[in-house]
């Protein structure tokens, strides 16, 4: 009897969240409206982004399974015993813990919450873009006769329109990123190692997040600071390379607050830049400015991309682009989440709406050995309003600001 399969761990008090009870109830209520329209009896979320968005809890998998089960009247986190009471403290709703004593206890927890066998549970929504073939087979075995319905796209669409409370958190995140950007700028000098510059930025951002909220989990904030050839990719990891005078540099600051990602990205140079580097940098900055003007309600993502393509083409630089011009923000990170329906790409026809939050981030990469070699990228975050867009990024861009002078 001591080898129990599931239990409730309501340890302590519910933790402080940046979102009100009304905000979280609204998210779950809109989900239930969707469920009713699609005749879905329950939704089992398994992804980081949807569990965080609908419950407030961001799990740490470490090889274990997690879930958030929503029915017509209940919303329950399913978590592993290793997490103690933290899932319950973070969840807007209930929480059920499963133990490791049997490998199928996760599925037993689902069966228990749905009171299976239950003839009223006929259709369950799951995330087809997150559920593996292995998990799908295990769910089918645990819930025989149930039809599984893809809920991923519909919930993604719900997440793309941010609330006023989400906008407030994103503004704070953008402010934290600006602080990280200044820390990068202040740490740059010839001879500095990439990782030491990145550490200065990450520490500055973590300290700002810590002092800005009554209670916050400090996790996943990071900085990519790249120099020289390492600037050729937007997601290249930090190395121990030493910065040299004349190097092209990329500043990439990523605060994570309650699962919400924000970003600041800038091109810089150490001490000086060649004439060709300056020419290319100025062109990319001009395209960035043009892109910022194009973000407004009613604009189609594909049209923004096409118009900016024409500017690159006029400079014979379009072939040096490597990815889209921007994307949606919210519950998102480098290892989870993506609202792909709001990306500023040629194949995305989504119309921007008030409430959406998108980036403008044009980049070109000139291969090593060519004049002006390196990656050039600027990145701002904009909140789409009723008549225009609010740029919440404050850190300056361009040669007049970001050529770091010789120090000492």
HUVEN-V305705 format. One record per residue. PSI is psi in radians with two decimals (999 if undefined). OMEGA is omega as a letter, one per 20 degrees, with the letter a starting at -180 (* if undefined). Layout:
psi=(PSI:PSI)
omega=(OMEGA:OMEGA)
//
This chain:
psi=(-0.37:-0.20:1.12:2.73:-0.65:2.76:2.90:2.28:1.45:1.33:2.08:-2.65:2.79:2.40:2.72:2.36:2.69:-0.12:2.46:2.87:-0.70:-0.67:-0.85:-0.66:-0.66:-0.73:-0.83:-0.59:-0.76:-0.61:-0.78:-0.58:-0.74:-0.76:-0.76:-0.72:-0.56:0.14:0.82:2.21:-0.46:2.67:2.29:1.85:2.44:-0.22:2.72:-0.85:-0.76:-0.63:-0.77:-0.77:-0.77:-0.36:-0.52:-0.09:2.21:1.97:2.84:1.87:-0.99:0.69:0.02:2.84:2.52:2.78:2.85:1.96:2.10:2.16:-2.99:-0.49:-0.20:2.69:2.05:2.24:2.41:2.04:2.91:2.65:-0.41:-0.35:-0.03:-2.39:0.04:-0.72:-0.72:-0.73:-0.55:-0.27:2.31:1.56:-2.71:3.07:2.43:2.29:2.38:2.66:2.96:0.00:-0.46:2.50:-0.37:0.27:-0.52:-0.79:-0.57:-0.68:-0.75:-0.81:-0.72:-0.78:-0.58:-0.03:0.78:2.56:2.37:1.89:-0.29:-0.19:1.69:-0.58:2.18:2.26:2.30:2.93:1.76:-0.51:-0.03:-0.53:2.13:2.92:-0.66:-0.83:-0.68:-0.77:-0.70:-0.66:-0.71:-0.64:-0.64:-0.45:1.16:2.45:-0.13:2.42:2.27:2.27:2.39:2.14:-0.02:-0.85:-0.76:-0.72:-0.58:-0.76:-0.66:-0.71:-0.40:-0.47:1.87:2.61:2.99:-0.63:-0.64:-0.72:-0.73:-0.73:-0.69:-0.69:-0.75:-0.73:-0.71:-0.66:-0.71:-0.70:-0.69:-0.68:-0.73:-0.67:-0.71:-0.64:-0.66:-0.89:-0.78:-0.43:-0.19:2.30:2.73:2.24:-0.24:2.49:2.52:-0.80:-0.55:-0.66:-0.76:-0.70:-0.74:-0.73:-0.85:-0.76:-0.71:-0.71:-0.75:-0.74:-0.67:-0.73:-0.76:-0.66:-0.11:-0.20:2.58:-0.66:2.28:2.46:2.20:1.71:2.46:-0.03:2.36:2.93:2.33:2.00:2.09:2.60:2.61:-2.31:-0.42:-0.18:-0.02:-0.26:2.49:-0.45:0.44:2.36:2.79:2.49:-3.07:0.33:2.51:2.37:2.43:2.66:2.35:-0.09:2.45:2.46:2.63:2.18:2.19:1.78:2.27:1.52:2.47:2.11:1.99:0.68:-0.08:2.25:2.35:2.95:2.59:2.25:2.33:2.59:2.38:2.95:2.59:1.90:-0.81:2.87:2.54:2.87:-0.72:-0.66:-0.77:-0.70:-0.85:-0.70:-0.78:-0.71:-0.81:-0.63:-0.68:-0.71:-0.65:-0.80:-0.74:-0.72:-0.69:-0.66:-0.46:-0.34:1.96:2.81:2.43:-0.28:2.44:2.45:-0.78:-0.59:-0.66:-0.81:-0.76:-0.71:-0.71:-0.57:-0.69:-0.61:-0.80:-0.74:-0.64:-0.38:0.13:0.71:0.00:-0.56:-0.20:0.06:2.62:-0.18:3.13:3.02:-0.11:3.03:2.98:2.71:2.76:-2.32:1.81:2.58:-3.14:-0.24:0.11:2.71:2.50:2.17:1.38:-0.29:-0.20:1.24:2.42:1.36:2.84:-0.41:0.27:2.02:0.17:2.41:2.24:2.41:2.71:2.37:-0.43:2.67:2.13:2.78:2.78:2.06:1.22:2.47:2.43:2.67:2.06:2.13:2.69:2.45:-0.28:2.68:2.37:0.41:2.52:3.10:2.35:2.18:2.32:2.66:2.08:2.78:2.32:2.41:2.09:2.22:-2.84:-0.57:-0.23:-2.56:2.49:2.12:2.03:0.06:2.30:-0.30:2.30:2.78:2.81:2.90:-0.56:-0.29:-0.58:0.49:1.88:2.14:2.83:2.36:2.56:999)
omega=(a:r:a:a:r:r:r:a:r:a:a:r:r:a:r:r:r:a:a:r:a:r:a:r:r:r:a:r:r:r:a:r:r:r:a:a:a:r:r:a:r:r:r:r:a:a:r:a:a:r:r:a:a:a:a:a:r:a:r:a:a:r:r:a:r:r:r:a:a:r:a:a:a:r:a:r:r:a:a:a:a:a:r:a:a:r:r:a:a:a:r:a:a:r:r:a:r:a:a:a:r:a:a:a:r:a:r:r:r:r:a:a:r:a:r:i:a:a:r:r:a:a:a:r:r:a:a:a:a:a:r:r:a:r:r:r:r:r:r:r:a:a:a:r:a:r:a:a:r:a:a:a:a:r:r:a:r:a:a:r:a:r:r:r:r:r:a:r:r:r:r:r:r:r:r:r:r:r:r:r:r:r:r:a:a:a:a:r:r:a:r:r:r:a:r:r:a:r:r:a:a:r:r:a:r:r:r:r:a:a:a:a:r:r:a:r:a:a:r:r:a:r:r:r:a:a:r:a:a:r:a:r:a:a:r:a:r:r:r:r:r:r:r:r:a:r:r:a:r:r:a:a:a:r:r:a:a:r:a:a:r:a:r:r:a:r:r:r:r:r:a:r:r:r:a:r:a:a:a:r:r:r:a:r:r:r:r:r:r:r:r:r:a:a:a:r:a:r:r:a:a:a:r:r:a:a:r:r:a:r:r:a:a:r:a:a:a:a:a:r:a:r:a:a:a:a:a:r:r:r:a:r:r:r:r:r:r:r:a:a:r:r:a:a:a:a:r:a:a:r:r:a:r:a:r:r:a:r:r:a:r:r:r:r:r:a:r:a:r:r:a:a:r:r:a:a:r:a:r:r:a:r:a:r:a:a:a:r:r:r:a:r:a:a:a:r:r:a:a:a:a:r:a:a:r:a:r:*)
//
